Amino acid sequence: MRSLWVAVFLFACNGNKGDSKSPPKPTTPLPAGSAGSAGSAGSAGSAAPDSACKVRADRLDKRMHELAAATPGFMPVLSDLHAPDAAAGKPFDARGFVIAVAHDGTVYTSGAKLATAKDVHDFLQMQGTEASEAVGLAGGSFHDAKFPLYIWADKDAKAGAVAAVVAAASAASDHYALRLVVAGKAGAPTAAAPPPAAAAKLPANDPDATKFLVDQLKSAMGECKPLVFALTTYPTKGTPDKQAEILLEDIPAGLLECGCKIPDADTFEWGMGEWLGSWAPALAWVDMPKLAKGDARPLSKLVK
């Protein structure tokens, strides 16, 4: 759902601009020599970026790779969700789909709230079908395709509420490998510096947080076509790992191609970090424990 937000907002902003050659509004320059400076390159794509832009793009590249490795996938923004502790928590070895269950049992995915059990089922059915079709089109086996489905549930959520999501996933598709997200021990990835004013305004929960991030990214990157193209095409890749590959490769490269000459490079850098989960706590995963529908015990009582 978050990827749909991106496509809708960015196409609405840029879809009718044709082949305009107008250069984007330049970033307000920082002091000469600063790593955060947008540099002095010419219009987008017309000149090699200066050293300050290269520093910025390299920093963004490093941060995005660290975040992609430290998070299970594209996550819903939920500031008050605390995963249970588990001694056997493992680092993420593959990106997958993420479904969150809040302490009150409300279910979220990135950019949306899934209000009913049918909504959960239909969403997971759509995602599983599209991902398996993408594998088949790429030459893989449609029938054997498997994707991690991470359930990120609050430690105080009723076990029965999590069990209901597990049941919906099993009924929706046989392409999911179910995993439970738990609290992790790894330190936070490298922080972006300095955080822009927008950081203090990020809403605490989806879908408002995703809409805010889309608006910030759209304004911050202006008409830098390589960035627009990357953000409007990555959702079409079907699987979370392939989607991430597009962003990790094309976003830093696109920023360089535009010579960092975008309206607000600081906010764009921050926004891409938030998009990949820089706001989230350290997390890990364990195999999904057996859970029973109707079990009113908190999830933390069943996870070791």
KETI-664534 format. One record per atom (N, C-alpha, C): z, y, x. Coordinates in steps of 0.1 Angstrom, whole numbers, padded with zeros to 4 digits, always signed. Layout:
<rs>
ZYX ...
</rs>
This chain:
<rs>
+0000-0012+0008 +0000+0000+0000 +0000+0013+0009 +0007+0012+0020 +0007+0024+0029 -0007+0027+0034 -0014+0016+0037 -0028+0018+0042 -0037+0024+0031 -0034+0021+0019 -0042+0028+0008 -0039+0042+0007 -0026+0046+0009 -0022+0060+0010 -0031+0067+0020 -0032+0061+0032 -0040+0067+0043 -0054+0069+0038 -0060+0059+0034 -0074+0060+0030 -0077+0070+0019 -0068+0071+0009 -0070+0080-0002 -0069+0095+0003 -0058+0097+0011 -0055+0111+0015 -0065+0116+0025 -0069+0107+0035 -0078+0112+0045 -0092+0113+0041 -0096+0104+0032 -0110+0105+0027 -0111+0118+0018 -0100+0120+0010 -0100+0132+0002 -0101+0145+0010 -0095+0145+0022 -0095+0156+0031 -0108+0158+0038 -0114+0147+0043 -0125+0147+0053 -0138+0142+0047 -0138+0135+0036 -0150+0128+0031 -0161+0137+0028 -0159+0150+0025 -0170+0159+0021 -0174+0169+0032 -0170+0166+0044 -0172+0176+0055 -0186+0174+0061 -0192+0163+0058 -0205+0160+0064 -0205+0160+0079 -0215+0166+0086 -0216+0166+0100 -0212+0179+0106 -0202+0186+0100 -0198+0199+0105 -0195+0198+0119 -0199+0208+0127 -0196+0209+0141 -0185+0219+0144 -0178+0224+0134 -0168+0234+0136 -0156+0227+0144 -0152+0233+0155 -0141+0227+0163 -0128+0228+0155 -0119+0219+0157 -0106+0219+0150 -0098+0231+0155 -0089+0235+0147 -0079+0246+0150 -0071+0241+0162 -0070+0249+0173 -0063+0244+0185 -0048+0244+0183 -0042+0235+0190 -0027+0234+0190 -0022+0247+0198 -0011+0252+0193 -0004+0263+0200 +0000+0258+0214 -0005+0264+0224 -0003+0258+0238 +0012+0260+0242 +0017+0250+0249 +0030+0250+0255 +0028+0256+0269 +0039+0259+0276 +0038+0264+0290 +0029+0256+0299 +0022+0262+0308 +0012+0255+0317 +0020+0244+0324 +0014+0232+0325 +0020+0222+0333 +0029+0213+0325 +0032+0217+0312 +0041+0209+0304 +0034+0196+0300 +0041+0185+0299 +0035+0172+0294 +0032+0173+0280 +0038+0182+0272 +0035+0184+0258 +0023+0193+0256 +0018+0200+0266 +0008+0209+0263 -0005+0203+0259 -0012+0210+0250 -0025+0204+0245 -0036+0206+0255 -0034+0213+0266 -0044+0215+0276 -0054+0225+0273 -0064+0226+0281 -0074+0236+0280 -0088+0231+0278 -0090+0218+0274 -0103+0213+0273 -0111+0220+0261 -0124+0218+0261 -0132+0225+0251 -0131+0218+0237 -0141+0220+0229 -0140+0215+0215 -0141+0199+0216 -0137+0193+0205 -0135+0179+0204 -0148+0172+0209 -0145+0163+0219 -0156+0154+0224 -0166+0161+0234 -0164+0174+0236 -0173+0181+0245 -0169+0182+0259 -0157+0179+0263 -0153+0181+0277 -0142+0171+0280 -0140+0167+0292 -0130+0158+0296 -0116+0165+0294 -0106+0157+0289 -0093+0163+0287 -0086+0166+0301 -0077+0176+0301 -0070+0179+0313 -0059+0170+0315 -0051+0172+0326 -0041+0162+0330 -0030+0162+0319 -0026+0174+0313 -0016+0174+0304 -0019+0165+0291 -0032+0166+0287 -0036+0158+0276 -0036+0143+0280 -0039+0140+0292 -0039+0126+0296 -0024+0121+0296 -0015+0129+0300 -0001+0126+0300 +0004+0123+0285 -0001+0132+0276 +0003+0130+0262 -0003+0117+0257 -0015+0115+0259 -0022+0102+0254 -0016+0090+0260 -0012+0090+0273 -0006+0079+0279 +0008+0076+0273 +0015+0087+0270 +0029+0086+0264 +0028+0080+0250 +0018+0085+0243 +0016+0079+0229 +0012+0065+0230 +0003+0061+0239 -0001+0047+0240 +0011+0038+0243 +0019+0042+0253 +0031+0034+0256 +0040+0033+0245 +0043+0044+0238 +0052+0043+0227 +0047+0035+0215 +0034+0036+0212 +0029+0028+0201 +0029+0013+0204 +0026+0009+0217 +0027-0005+0221 +0041-0010+0220 +0051-0002+0224 +0065-0006+0224 +0069-0008+0209 +0065+0001+0201 +0069+0000+0187 +0063-0012+0180 +0050-0014+0183 +0043-0026+0176 +0049-0039+0180 +0055-0040+0193 +0061-0052+0197 +0075-0053+0192 +0082-0042+0189 +0096-0042+0185 +0098-0043+0169 +0087-0042+0162 +0088-0042+0147 +0080-0054+0141 +0084-0059+0130 +0077-0070+0124 +0063-0068+0118 +0060-0055+0115 +0048-0051+0109 +0049-0037+0104 +0040-0033+0095 +0041-0020+0089 +0052-0021+0078 +0063-0013+0081 +0075-0014+0073 +0077-0003+0063 +0083-0006+0051 +0086+0005+0042 +0098+0013+0048 +0098+0026+0046 +0108+0035+0051 +0120+0034+0042 +0131+0028+0047 +0143+0027+0040 +0155+0030+0049 +0161+0041+0048 +0171+0045+0058 +0184+0039+0056 +0187+0033+0044 +0200+0027+0042 +0199+0012+0040 +0191+0005+0048 +0190-0009+0047 +0195-0015+0060 +0205-0024+0059 +0212-0030+0071 +0210-0045+0070 +0202-0050+0079 +0199-0064+0080 +0212-0072+0084 +0213-0085+0080 +0225-0093+0084 +0224-0096+0099 +0236-0099+0105 +0236-0103+0119 +0233-0118+0119 +0227-0122+0130 +0224-0136+0133 +0224-0139+0148 +0232-0148+0152 +0233-0151+0167 +0219-0156+0172 +0211-0163+0164 +0199-0169+0169 +0187-0160+0167 +0189-0147+0165 +0178-0138+0162 +0168-0138+0174 +0155-0138+0171 +0144-0139+0181 +0136-0127+0181 +0130-0122+0192 +0121-0111+0192 +0108-0114+0185 +0102-0104+0180 +0089-0106+0172 +0078-0111+0181 +0072-0122+0178 +0061-0127+0186 +0047-0126+0178 +0048-0121+0166 +0036-0119+0158 +0038-0108+0147 +0029-0100+0145 +0031-0090+0134 +0026-0097+0121 +0033-0093+0110 +0030-0099+0097 +0032-0089+0086 +0032-0094+0074 +0035-0086+0062 +0050-0084+0061 +0054-0073+0055 +0069-0070+0054 +0072-0067+0040 +0082-0074+0034 +0087-0071+0021 +0102-0068+0023 +0107-0057+0018 +0121-0053+0019 +0129-0055+0006 +0141-0060+0007 +0150-0061-0005 +0162-0053-0002 +0164-0042-0010 +0176-0033-0008 +0188-0040-0013 +0200-0033-0010 +0213-0039-0014 +0214-0041-0029 +0207-0033-0037 +0207-0035-0052 +0197-0044-0057 +0189-0051-0048 +0179-0060-0052 +0165-0054-0054 +0163-0041-0053 +0150-0035-0055 +0141-0039-0043 +0129-0042-0046 +0119-0047-0037 +0109-0036-0033 +0106-0035-0020 +0097-0025-0015 +0087-0031-0005 +0075-0025-0004 +0066-0027+0007 +0063-0014+0012 +0055-0013+0023 +0052+0000+0029 +0045+0008+0019 +0051+0020+0016 +0044+0029+0007 +0046+0027-0008 +0054+0017-0012 +0055+0014-0026 +0067+0006-0030 +0072+0008-0042 +0083+0000-0048 +0076-0010-0057 +0081-0023-0056 +0076-0033-0065 +0086-0036-0075 +0083-0030-0087 +0094-0029-0098 +0097-0043-0104 +0087-0052-0105 +0090-0064-0112 +0086-0076-0104 +0091-0088-0108 +0087-0101-0101 +0072-0103-0101 +0065-0099-0112 +0051-0100-0113 +0044-0091-0102 +0050-0079-0101 +0044-0070-0090 +0045-0076-0077 +0057-0082-0074 +0059-0089-0061 +0048-0100-0059 +0047-0108-0069 +0038-0120-0069 +0023-0115-0067 +0019-0105-0075 +0005-0100-0074 +0002-0093-0061 +0012-0086-0056 +0010-0079-0043 +0008-0090-0032 +0017-0099-0031 +0016-0110-0021 +0004-0118-0022 -0001-0121-0035 -0013-0128-0037 -0025-0121-0032 -0025-0108-0034 -0037-0100-0030 -0037-0099-0014 -0025-0097-0008 -0025-0096+0006 -0028-0109+0013 -0023-0120+0008 -0027-0133+0014 -0041-0137+0012 -0047-0133+0001 -0062-0136-0001 -0070-0128+0008 -0067-0115+0009 -0075-0106+0017 -0074-0110+0032 -0062-0113+0036 -0060-0117+0051 -0067-0130+0054 -0066-0140+0045 -0073-0152+0048 -0088-0151+0048 -0093-0143+0039 -0107-0140+0039 -0112-0133+0052 -0104-0124+0057 -0107-0117+0069 -0108-0127+0081 -0099-0137+0081 -0099-0147+0091 -0112-0155+0090 -0115-0159+0078 -0128-0167+0076 -0140-0159+0080 -0141-0146+0077 -0152-0138+0081 -0153-0136+0096 -0142-0137+0102 -0142-0136+0117 -0145-0149+0124 -0147-0160+0116 -0151-0173+0122 -0139-0183+0123 -0128-0179+0117 -0116-0188+0117 -0116-0197+0105 -0106-0205+0104 -0104-0213+0092 -0097-0206+0081 -0104-0205+0070 -0098-0198+0058 -0086-0206+0053 -0088-0220+0052 -0078-0228+0046 -0065-0230+0055 -0067-0229+0069 -0056-0231+0078 -0049-0218+0082 -0054-0207+0077 -0049-0194+0081 -0034-0192+0077 -0026-0188+0086 -0012-0186+0084 -0007-0172+0089 +0001-0165+0081 +0005-0152+0085 +0020-0151+0083 +0027-0145+0093 +0042-0143+0090 +0044-0134+0079 +0053-0137+0070 +0058-0128+0060 +0073-0126+0062 +0076-0114+0067 +0090-0110+0070 +0097-0104+0058 +0108-0110+0055 +0116-0105+0044 +0128-0098+0050 +0128-0085+0049 +0138-0076+0055 +0148-0072+0044 +0159-0079+0043 +0168-0078+0032 +0181-0072+0037 +0188-0064+0029 +0201-0059+0032 +0211-0070+0032 +0221-0069+0041 +0231-0079+0043 +0239-0080+0030 +0240-0070+0022 +0248-0071+0009 +0239-0074-0003 +0226-0076-0001 +0218-0080-0012 +0222-0094-0017 +0221-0097-0029 +0225-0110-0034 +0215-0120-0029 +0220-0132-0025 +0211-0142-0020 +0200-0146-0030 +0204-0146-0043 +0195-0149-0054 +0183-0140-0055 +0185-0127-0052 +0175-0117-0052 +0165-0120-0041 +0169-0124-0029 +0160-0127-0018 +0153-0140-0022 +0160-0150-0028 +0154-0163-0032 +0143-0160-0041 +0144-0150-0050 +0133-0147-0060 +0121-0142-0053 +0122-0135-0042 +0111-0130-0034 +0104-0142-0027 +0112-0151-0021 +0107-0163-0015 +0099-0171-0025 +0104-0173-0037 +0097-0180-0047 +0084-0174-0051 +0084-0160-0052 +0072-0153-0055 +0061-0155-0044 +0066-0155-0032 +0057-0156-0020 +0051-0170-0020 +0059-0180-0023 +0054-0194-0023 +0044-0196-0034 +0047-0190-0045 +0037-0192-0057 +0025-0184-0055 +0025-0173-0047 +0014-0164-0046 +0003-0169-0036 +0008-0176-0025 -0001-0180-0015 +0005-0191-0006 -0003-0200-0001 +0002-0210+0008 -0001-0206+0023 -0005-0193+0025 -0009-0188+0038 +0003-0182+0045 +0015-0181+0038 +0026-0174+0044 +0035-0183+0052 +0040-0178+0064 +0051-0185+0071 +0063-0175+0069 +0073-0180+0062 +0084-0171+0058 +0094-0169+0069 +0098-0157+0072 +0108-0154+0082 +0118-0143+0076 +0130-0144+0080 +0140-0135+0076 +0143-0125+0087 +0143-0112+0084 +0146-0102+0095 +0161-0100+0096 +0166-0100+0108 +0180-0098+0110 +0182-0086+0120 +0195-0082+0122 +0198-0072+0131 +0194-0076+0146 +0188-0068+0153 +0185-0071+0167 +0194-0065+0177 +0192-0068+0190 +0200-0063+0201 +0193-0054+0210 +0179-0054+0209 +0171-0047+0219 +0173-0032+0217 +0172-0024+0228 +0173-0010+0227 +0161-0004+0220 +0163+0009+0217 +0152+0016+0210 +0140+0019+0220 +0128+0018+0215 +0117+0022+0224 +0117+0036+0229 +0109+0039+0238 +0109+0053+0244 +0107+0063+0233 +0115+0073+0234 +0114+0084+0223 +0104+0094+0226 +0098+0099+0216 +0089+0110+0218 +0097+0123+0220 +0091+0132+0227 +0099+0145+0230 +0089+0156+0230 +0093+0167+0224 +0105+0169+0215 +0101+0166+0201 +0111+0162+0192 +0108+0159+0178 +0104+0172+0171 +0093+0172+0163 +0089+0184+0156 +0098+0187+0144 +0096+0199+0138 +0104+0203+0127 +0103+0193+0115 +0091+0187+0114 +0089+0177+0103 +0099+0166+0103 +0104+0162+0115 +0113+0150+0116 +0125+0152+0107 +0130+0164+0106 +0142+0165+0097 +0139+0165+0082 +0126+0165+0079 +0122+0166+0065 +0117+0152+0060 +0117+0142+0068 +0111+0129+0064 +0120+0123+0053 +0115+0121+0041 +0123+0115+0030 +0129+0102+0034 +0141+0098+0028 +0148+0086+0033 +0142+0073+0028 +0134+0074+0017 +0128+0061+0012 +0114+0063+0008 +0107+0051+0007 +0094+0050+0002 +0094+0050-0013 +0084+0055-0020 +0070+0059-0015 +0070+0073-0010 +0080+0081-0012 +0080+0095-0008 +0078+0097+0007 +0084+0088+0015 +0083+0089+0029 +0069+0087+0034 +0062+0078+0028 +0048+0075+0032 +0039+0087+0029 +0041+0092+0017 +0032+0104+0013 +0035+0115+0022 +0047+0118+0026 +0051+0128+0035 +0044+0126+0049 +0045+0114+0054 +0038+0111+0067 +0023+0112+0066 +0017+0108+0056 +0003+0110+0054 -0001+0125+0055 +0006+0133+0047 +0004+0147+0047 +0005+0153+0061 +0016+0149+0068 +0018+0154+0081 +0007+0151+0091 +0003+0138+0091 -0007+0133+0100 -0020+0140+0097 -0023+0141+0084 -0036+0148+0080 -0037+0162+0085 -0026+0169+0083 -0026+0183+0088 -0026+0184+0103 -0018+0175+0109 -0017+0176+0124 -0029+0173+0132 -0038+0164+0126 -0049+0160+0134 -0062+0168+0130 -0061+0175+0119 -0073+0183+0115 -0085+0175+0114 -0096+0180+0121 -0109+0174+0120 -0113+0166+0132 -0103+0161+0139 -0106+0152+0151 -0112+0139+0145 -0125+0138+0146 -0132+0127+0139 -0127+0113+0145 -0125+0111+0158 -0121+0098+0162 -0107+0094+0156 -0098+0103+0154 -0085+0100+0148 -0087+0097+0133 -0095+0105+0126 -0098+0103+0112 -0104+0089+0110 -0113+0086+0119 -0120+0073+0117 -0111+0061+0119 -0102+0062+0130 -0093+0051+0132 -0083+0049+0121 -0078+0060+0115 -0068+0059+0104 -0074+0055+0091 -0087+0057+0089 -0094+0053+0077 -0100+0039+0078 -0102+0034+0089 -0108+0021+0091 -0098+0009+0093 -0086+0012+0099 -0077+0001+0103 -0073-0007+0091 -0071-0001+0079 -0067-0009+0067 -0077-0019+0063 -0089-0018+0067 -0099-0028+0063 -0099-0041+0071 -0091-0042+0081 -0091-0053+0090 -0084-0065+0085 -0077-0064+0074 -0072-0076+0067 -0058-0081+0071 -0056-0083+0084 -0044-0089+0089 -0036-0079+0097 -0023-0079+0096 -0015-0069+0103 -0017-0068+0118 -0020-0079+0124 -0022-0079+0139 -0035-0072+0142 -0045-0074+0134 -0058-0067+0137 -0057-0053+0133 -0050-0049+0123 -0048-0035+0119 -0041-0028+0131 -0031-0034+0136 -0023-0028+0147 -0032-0026+0159 -0041-0036+0162 -0049-0035+0174 -0058-0023+0173 -0064-0020+0161 -0072-0008+0159 -0064+0005+0163 -0052+0006+0157 -0044+0018+0160 -0040+0019+0174 -0036+0008+0180 -0032+0009+0194 -0043+0012+0204 -0055+0008+0201 -0066+0011+0210 -0072+0025+0206 -0074+0028+0194 -0083+0039+0190 -0075+0052+0189 -0062+0052+0186 -0055+0064+0184 -0053+0072+0197 -0048+0066+0208 -0047+0073+0220 -0061+0077+0226 -0070+0068+0224 -0084+0071+0229 -0090+0083+0221 -0087+0083+0208 -0093+0094+0200 -0087+0107+0203 -0074+0107+0206 -0067+0119+0210 -0073+0125+0223 -0076+0116+0232 -0082+0120+0245 -0096+0125+0242 -0104+0118+0234 -0117+0123+0231 -0118+0137+0225 -0108+0140+0217 -0107+0154+0212 -0100+0163+0222 -0097+0159+0233 -0090+0168+0243 -0077+0173+0239 -0070+0166+0230 -0057+0170+0224 -0059+0183+0216 -0071+0187+0213 -0073+0199+0206 -0073+0197+0191 -0061+0195+0186 -0058+0193+0172 -0048+0203+0168 -0046+0205+0155 -0037+0216+0150 -0023+0215+0155 -0018+0202+0155 -0004+0201+0159 -0002+0187+0166 -0004+0187+0179 -0003+0174+0186 +0011+0168+0187 +0021+0177+0187 +0035+0172+0187 +0038+0164+0174 +0034+0170+0163 +0037+0164+0150 +0029+0151+0149 +0016+0151+0153 +0008+0139+0153 +0014+0128+0161 +0019+0131+0173 +0025+0121+0181 +0038+0115+0175 +0046+0124+0169 +0058+0120+0162 +0054+0111+0150 +0044+0116+0142 +0040+0109+0130 +0035+0095+0132 +0028+0093+0143 +0023+0079+0146 +0034+0070+0150 +0045+0076+0157 +0056+0068+0160 +0064+0063+0147 +0065+0073+0138 +0072+0069+0125 +0063+0059+0117 +0050+0060+0118 +0041+0051+0111 +0044+0036+0116 +0047+0035+0129 +0049+0022+0135 +0064+0018+0135 +0073+0026+0128 +0086+0022+0127 +0096+0027+0137 +0094+0039+0143 +0103+0044+0152 +0117+0048+0146 +0117+0050+0133 +0129+0054+0126 +0138+0041+0124 +0133+0029+0125 +0140+0017+0122 +0150+0013+0133 +0161+0006+0129 +0170+0001+0139 +0164-0011+0146 +0171-0016+0157 +0166-0028+0164 +0167-0040+0155 +0156-0048+0155 +0155-0059+0145 +0150-0071+0153 +0153-0083+0147 +0148-0096+0152 +0145-0105+0140 +0143-0118+0142 +0140-0126+0130 +0145-0140+0133 +0148-0147+0121 +0151-0161+0121 +0143-0169+0111 +0143-0182+0112 +0136-0189+0101 +0143-0187+0088 +0136-0187+0077 +0142-0184+0064 +0151-0195+0060 +0164-0191+0058 +0174-0201+0053 +0171-0206+0039 +0177-0217+0035 +0175-0221+0021 +0184-0213+0012 +0178-0207+0002 +0184-0198-0007 +0182-0203-0021 +0192-0201-0030 +0190-0205-0044 +0190-0194-0053 +0181-0194-0063 +0180-0184-0073 +0194-0184-0081 +0198-0172-0084 +0210-0170-0091 +0223-0170-0082 +0221-0172-0069 +0232-0172-0060 +0237-0157-0058 +0249-0154-0063 +0254-0140-0063 +0261-0136-0050 +0262-0146-0040 +0268-0142-0027 +0260-0133-0019 +0266-0124-0012 +0258-0115-0003 +0250-0123+0007 +0239-0119+0011 +0231-0126+0021 +0238-0129+0034 +0247-0119+0038 +0254-0121+0051 +0262-0133+0051 +0266-0138+0040 +0275-0150+0039 +0267-0163+0042 +0253-0162+0042 +0245-0174+0043 +0237-0174+0056 +0238-0163+0064 +0230-0162+0076 +0240-0163+0088 +0237-0171+0097 +0245-0173+0109 +0239-0169+0122 
</rs>
